[in-house]
Amino acid sequence: MTTDASPADAHRTPESPRPGRLTAAAAVVAAQGVVVAGLGVTMLVMLLTGGRADDTVQALTGAATVLALAVLPLAAARGLWLRRRWSRGPAVIVQLMALPVGWQMAQNGGVWLAAGAVIALTALAVLGLLMTPAAAGALGVGPREPRDA
C-alpha cells in the first residue's frame, strides 16, 4: 500500500514544529472564545441572581445563544492548535463575523470605541496570521499538485 503525500502534507508531520503564526492565531481565537463564553456566563449569572430582566425567557435564550456561539471559536482554536485542516474555515468565519461587531461597537464612542477597536484589530490580526503561507502549509491548505492517475 503506497500513499502519495503532497508537499503541503510534508509540513504537517507530527514532528514538525507548529509555526509561530499558527500558534498565535490559535491563542487569539481561543481568547475570543473565552471572552464570548464569559459574556454568556455573566448574562446567565445576572439572570439567576435577580438581575433586571424584563423577559426571563428572552434573557435565558440570549445567554444560551451567546454560550452556544462561544463553541465555534473554541473548537476552531483547538483545531488550529492541533493543525486540523478543517479549522481554518471556522476561524476565518468567526473573524469575518467579528469585524462588523467591532465596527458597530466603535460607532458608539467612549469605552465602546476601545472595545470595538480591540475586536476589529484582533480579527484583522487573526485573518492576517491565517493567510500566511506558513500557516496554510501547516494546515495543509493551499494549492496541491495533481496526482497521477
Stockholm file with secondary structure:
# STOCKHOLM 1.0

chainA/1-149         MTTDASPADAHRTPESPRPGRLTAAAAVVAAQGVVVAGLGVTMLVMLLTGGRADDTVQALTGAATVLALAVLPLAAARGLWLRRRWSRGPAVIVQLMALPVGWQMAQNGGVWLAAGAVIALTALAVLGLLMTPAAAGALGVGPREPRDA
#=GR chainA/1-149 SS CCCCCCHHHHTTCTTSCCCHHHHHHHHHHHHHHHHHHHHHHHHHHHHHTTCCCSCHHHHHHHHHHHHHHHHHHHHHHHHHHTTCGGGHHHHHHHHHHHHHHHHHHHTTCHHHHHHHHHHHHHHHHHHHHHTSHHHHHHHTCSCCCCCCC
#=GC SS_cons         CCCCCCHHHHTTCTTSCCCHHHHHHHHHHHHHHHHHHHHHHHHHHHHHTTCCCSCHHHHHHHHHHHHHHHHHHHHHHHHHHTTCGGGHHHHHHHHHHHHHHHHHHHTTCHHHHHHHHHHHHHHHHHHHHHTSHHHHHHHTCSCCCCCCC
//
